[in-house]
Amino acid sequence: MRQGAGAWAAIGAAPDAWHPDGVLTFGLIWLDYLRAREPSLAVQGLVLYLPAERAKTTCLRLLFLDPAAAQYRAFVFDAEGLEEPVDLDDFGNLDTHLEPCRFSLRHPAPGIPGVESMERPDGALSYCVRGLNFPRKSRSQLVELSRLRSPDATDRRNPLYLRNPEAWLESQVRRHVQEIDASLMPEPVYGQVPAFAAADRGVLDLLAVDHCGRLAVIELKASEDVHLPLQALDYWMRVQWHVQRGEFRAKGYFAGRELLRESPRLLLVSPVLDFHPSNERVLRYFSPLIAVERLGVGLQWRRELKVMYRS
């Protein structure tokens, strides 16, 4: 939208869009593209048109973008024809809840590579085979599961080998978190804390702490995903919310450590060739208060977790 030498990028999400929360990702890519395509125009920022009942996630994300990089305006509409501007200050509260820590240690199963046992809340044991959880199994069954879901597996089309690569990557990072960043404590490393209603995110999260007491959010994706930065932001902002209120220590997380109230770091981990090329564009618009790092791991990450580059 042009006015003299100035302009705004604009994008809208249809009310029946399958995933309207993705509109901000494409809006930032569009904004960045227009700035490159129209050097004679001052493209001030981005205008978003959002279905009223699905606007909250996008509006929350806007609060954590850099106001010096671009300006943002949001409008909502409904089926009755209502269209009105949004006051982003109305979206300061997050839907997030931190349960008391119920962390259970994982113990390697003797003589069975890649298998760990965990005690469930009811006292029964469950097993994790390179990221996949199973109820109690016999030793022979665990050996077979380990063989099929192994970096040395001969049948790499087997559903057990292919299932949920993010969970496999998570198990590697959890066991070798200091390969990701040597400043991080090797344990405890928590998964999906705090929980929130986003089961379709397609990424897995870990929460770790460094030797100084600063938290680190680790977002994992084993395949290319254009939405990775903003999906990671959803989780980071919730961790930040609880950090500011000192709730992690109060709820028993990272027992025995003094936790800083400094904003957590955000580490995006993916195989080196599987970062979407637009991820870096989107990250340009993040608030400078968010310390983001992209870490590309080697393609043989199932066998050996090795960071090939940091950005």
C-alpha positions as CSV (number, residue, x, y, z in Angstrom):
1,M,0.0,0.0,0.0
2,R,1.6,3.2,-1.2
3,Q,1.3,6.8,-0.1
4,G,3.8,9.2,-1.8
5,A,7.3,7.9,-1.1
6,G,6.1,5.7,1.7
7,A,4.5,2.3,1.8
8,W,3.3,-0.6,3.9
9,A,3.4,-4.3,3.2
10,A,0.1,-6.0,3.9
11,I,-1.1,-9.5,4.2
12,G,-4.4,-11.2,5.4
13,A,-5.3,-14.6,6.7
14,A,-8.6,-16.1,5.4
15,P,-11.1,-17.1,8.1
16,D,-11.0,-20.7,7.0
17,A,-7.2,-20.9,6.7
18,W,-5.9,-24.2,8.0
19,H,-3.1,-22.5,10.0
20,P,-3.8,-18.7,10.2
21,D,-1.0,-18.3,12.8
22,G,1.5,-18.7,9.9
23,V,0.5,-15.4,8.4
24,L,3.1,-13.5,10.3
25,T,5.9,-15.7,8.9
26,F,4.8,-15.0,5.3
27,G,4.1,-11.3,6.2
28,L,7.7,-10.7,7.4
29,I,9.0,-12.5,4.3
30,W,6.8,-10.3,2.1
31,L,7.9,-7.2,3.9
32,D,11.6,-8.1,3.5
33,Y,11.0,-8.8,-0.2
34,L,9.3,-5.5,-0.9
35,R,12.1,-3.6,0.8
36,A,14.5,-5.2,-1.5
37,R,12.3,-4.9,-4.6
38,E,11.3,-1.2,-4.1
39,P,14.5,0.6,-3.0
40,S,12.9,4.0,-3.8
41,L,10.1,3.4,-1.4
42,A,10.3,3.7,2.4
43,V,8.4,0.5,3.4
44,Q,7.6,1.4,7.0
45,G,6.2,-1.9,8.2
46,L,3.6,-4.6,8.0
47,V,-0.2,-4.5,8.2
48,L,-2.0,-7.8,9.1
49,Y,-5.7,-8.6,8.7
50,L,-6.7,-11.5,11.0
51,P,-9.8,-13.5,11.8
52,A,-11.0,-12.2,15.1
53,E,-11.2,-15.6,16.8
54,R,-7.7,-16.6,15.7
55,A,-5.7,-13.3,16.2
56,K,-4.2,-13.8,19.6
57,T,-1.1,-15.9,18.7
58,T,-0.1,-13.4,16.0
59,C,-0.7,-10.4,18.2
60,L,1.4,-11.9,21.0
61,R,4.3,-12.5,18.6
62,L,4.2,-8.9,17.4
63,L,5.0,-7.8,20.9
64,F,8.4,-9.5,20.7
65,L,9.5,-8.1,17.3
66,D,12.0,-5.2,17.0
67,P,10.1,-1.9,16.7
68,A,13.3,-0.3,15.2
69,A,13.2,-2.8,12.3
70,A,9.6,-2.2,11.3
71,Q,6.3,-1.0,12.5
72,Y,3.3,-3.2,12.8
73,R,-0.5,-2.8,12.6
74,A,-3.1,-5.5,13.1
75,F,-6.8,-5.5,12.2
76,V,-9.4,-8.1,13.0
77,F,-12.5,-9.1,11.1
78,D,-15.4,-11.5,11.6
79,A,-18.1,-13.1,9.6
80,E,-20.6,-10.3,10.3
81,G,-18.4,-7.7,8.6
82,L,-16.8,-6.2,11.7
83,E,-13.4,-4.8,11.0
84,E,-11.4,-2.9,13.7
85,P,-7.8,-2.1,14.6
86,V,-6.2,-4.1,17.4
87,D,-4.5,-2.5,20.4
88,L,-1.5,-4.8,20.9
89,D,-1.2,-3.7,24.6
90,D,-4.4,-5.8,25.2
91,F,-2.4,-9.0,24.5
92,G,0.1,-8.8,27.4
93,N,-1.1,-11.8,29.2
94,L,-0.1,-15.3,28.1
95,D,-2.0,-18.6,28.4
96,T,0.7,-20.5,30.2
97,H,1.0,-22.6,33.3
98,L,4.0,-24.1,35.0
99,E,3.4,-27.4,36.9
100,P,5.6,-28.4,39.9
101,C,8.6,-30.2,38.7
102,R,8.1,-34.0,38.4
103,F,11.4,-34.7,36.6
104,S,12.3,-38.4,36.5
105,L,15.9,-39.4,35.7
106,R,16.6,-41.5,32.6
107,H,18.8,-44.5,33.1
108,P,20.5,-46.3,30.2
109,A,19.4,-49.9,29.8
110,P,22.5,-52.0,30.3
111,G,23.7,-53.7,27.2
112,I,21.0,-52.2,24.9
113,P,22.2,-49.2,22.9
114,G,19.9,-46.2,22.7
115,V,17.4,-47.5,25.3
116,E,16.6,-45.6,28.5
117,S,14.3,-46.5,31.3
118,M,12.1,-44.0,33.2
119,E,9.9,-44.3,36.2
120,R,6.4,-43.1,35.6
121,P,4.3,-41.3,38.3
122,D,2.5,-44.5,39.1
123,G,5.8,-46.2,39.8
124,A,5.8,-48.4,36.7
125,L,8.8,-48.3,34.3
126,S,8.6,-47.1,30.7
127,Y,11.3,-47.2,28.1
128,C,12.5,-44.7,25.6
129,V,14.1,-46.0,22.4
130,R,15.9,-43.1,20.7
131,G,13.1,-40.7,21.5
132,L,10.1,-43.1,21.2
133,N,8.4,-44.1,24.4
134,F,7.1,-47.6,25.0
135,P,5.4,-49.3,28.0
136,R,7.2,-52.0,29.8
137,K,8.8,-54.5,27.3
138,S,10.8,-57.6,27.6
139,R,14.5,-57.5,27.1
140,S,14.3,-59.3,23.8
141,Q,11.6,-56.8,22.6
142,L,13.8,-53.8,23.6
143,V,16.8,-55.3,21.8
144,E,14.7,-55.7,18.6
145,L,13.4,-52.1,18.9
146,S,16.9,-50.8,19.4
147,R,18.1,-52.7,16.3
148,L,15.3,-51.4,14.1
149,R,15.6,-47.8,15.3
150,S,19.4,-47.6,15.0
151,P,21.8,-45.4,13.0
152,D,23.1,-48.8,11.7
153,A,19.7,-50.1,10.7
154,T,19.7,-52.0,7.4
155,D,16.1,-51.2,6.7
156,R,15.8,-47.4,6.7
157,R,12.3,-47.5,5.3
158,N,11.0,-49.3,8.3
159,P,8.3,-47.2,10.0
160,L,10.1,-47.5,13.4
161,Y,13.2,-46.0,11.9
162,L,11.3,-43.2,10.1
163,R,8.8,-42.3,12.9
164,N,9.2,-38.9,14.6
165,P,12.7,-37.8,13.7
166,E,12.3,-34.8,16.0
167,A,12.0,-37.2,18.9
168,W,15.2,-39.0,17.8
169,L,17.0,-35.6,17.5
170,E,15.7,-34.6,20.9
171,S,17.1,-37.8,22.5
172,Q,20.5,-37.0,20.9
173,V,20.6,-33.4,22.1
174,R,19.3,-34.4,25.6
175,R,22.2,-36.9,26.0
176,H,24.8,-34.7,24.4
177,V,23.6,-31.2,25.2
178,Q,27.2,-29.9,25.9
179,E,28.0,-30.7,22.2
180,I,25.4,-28.0,21.4
181,D,26.9,-25.6,23.9
182,A,29.7,-26.3,26.3
183,S,28.4,-23.7,28.8
184,L,25.2,-25.8,29.4
185,M,24.9,-28.1,32.4
186,P,24.6,-31.8,31.3
187,E,21.5,-32.3,33.5
188,P,18.8,-31.8,34.2
189,V,17.4,-31.1,30.7
190,Y,13.6,-30.8,30.7
191,G,11.2,-31.4,27.8
192,Q,8.1,-29.3,27.1
193,V,8.2,-27.0,30.1
194,P,5.9,-25.1,30.4
195,A,3.2,-26.9,28.5
196,F,0.7,-25.0,26.3
197,A,-2.0,-25.7,23.8
198,A,0.1,-26.1,20.6
199,A,0.1,-29.8,19.8
200,D,0.5,-29.1,16.0
201,R,3.7,-27.1,16.3
202,G,5.8,-29.9,14.8
203,V,8.9,-29.0,16.8
204,L,10.2,-30.3,20.1
205,D,11.6,-28.1,22.9
206,L,14.1,-28.6,25.6
207,L,15.0,-26.4,28.5
208,A,18.5,-26.3,29.9
209,V,20.6,-24.0,32.2
210,D,24.1,-22.8,31.8
211,H,26.8,-22.7,34.5
212,C,25.9,-19.1,35.3
213,G,22.2,-19.9,36.0
214,R,20.8,-18.5,32.7
215,L,18.1,-20.6,31.0
216,A,18.4,-21.8,27.4
217,V,15.4,-22.8,25.3
218,I,16.4,-25.3,22.7
219,E,14.0,-25.8,19.7
220,L,14.5,-28.9,17.6
221,K,13.4,-29.5,14.0
222,A,14.7,-32.4,11.9
223,S,13.3,-31.1,8.6
224,E,12.9,-27.8,6.8
225,D,10.2,-25.6,8.3
226,V,9.5,-22.0,7.3
227,H,7.7,-21.3,10.6
228,L,10.5,-22.5,12.9
229,P,11.5,-19.1,14.2
230,L,8.0,-17.9,15.2
231,Q,7.1,-21.3,16.6
232,A,10.2,-21.1,18.7
233,L,9.2,-17.6,19.8
234,D,5.9,-19.0,21.1
235,Y,7.7,-21.2,23.5
236,W,10.5,-18.7,24.4
237,M,8.0,-16.0,25.4
238,R,6.3,-18.4,27.8
239,V,9.6,-19.4,29.4
240,Q,10.4,-15.7,29.7
241,W,7.1,-15.1,31.4
242,H,7.9,-17.6,34.1
243,V,11.5,-16.5,34.4
244,Q,10.5,-12.9,35.1
245,R,8.3,-14.2,38.0
246,G,10.9,-16.5,39.5
247,E,8.6,-19.4,39.1
248,F,11.1,-22.1,37.9
249,R,12.9,-22.1,41.2
250,A,9.7,-21.9,43.2
251,K,8.3,-24.9,41.3
252,G,11.4,-27.0,41.9
253,Y,13.2,-26.8,38.6
254,F,17.0,-26.9,38.4
255,A,17.1,-27.7,42.1
256,G,20.2,-26.4,43.9
257,R,21.0,-23.8,41.3
258,E,20.6,-20.1,41.5
259,L,18.6,-19.1,38.5
260,L,19.1,-15.7,36.8
261,R,16.0,-13.6,35.8
262,E,17.8,-12.7,32.6
263,S,16.0,-13.4,29.4
264,P,16.6,-17.0,28.3
265,R,18.7,-17.7,25.3
266,L,17.0,-19.3,22.2
267,L,18.9,-22.0,20.4
268,L,17.4,-23.3,17.1
269,V,18.9,-26.8,16.2
270,S,18.4,-28.5,12.9
271,P,20.4,-30.6,10.5
272,V,22.8,-28.4,8.6
273,L,20.9,-28.5,5.3
274,D,17.4,-28.4,6.8
275,F,17.1,-24.8,7.8
276,H,14.6,-23.1,5.6
277,P,16.3,-20.3,3.6
278,S,13.7,-17.8,4.9
279,N,14.4,-18.5,8.6
280,E,17.2,-16.0,8.6
281,R,15.0,-13.3,7.0
282,V,12.4,-13.7,9.7
283,L,14.9,-13.7,12.5
284,R,16.1,-10.2,11.4
285,Y,12.9,-8.8,12.8
286,F,13.2,-10.4,16.3
287,S,13.7,-8.1,19.2
288,P,17.4,-7.6,20.0
289,L,16.5,-8.6,23.6
290,I,16.1,-12.2,22.3
291,A,19.5,-13.9,22.0
292,V,19.0,-16.3,19.1
293,E,21.5,-18.7,17.7
294,R,21.0,-21.1,14.9
295,L,23.0,-24.4,15.1
296,G,23.3,-26.7,12.2
297,V,24.2,-30.3,13.1
298,G,25.9,-32.8,10.8
299,L,23.8,-34.9,8.5
300,Q,24.9,-38.0,10.4
301,W,23.3,-36.7,13.7
302,R,21.7,-40.0,14.3
303,R,25.1,-41.6,14.7
304,E,27.1,-38.6,16.1
305,L,25.8,-35.2,17.2
306,K,28.3,-32.6,15.9
307,V,27.6,-28.9,15.3
308,M,28.8,-27.9,11.9
309,Y,28.0,-24.2,12.1
310,R,26.6,-21.5,14.4
311,S,24.9,-18.3,13.3
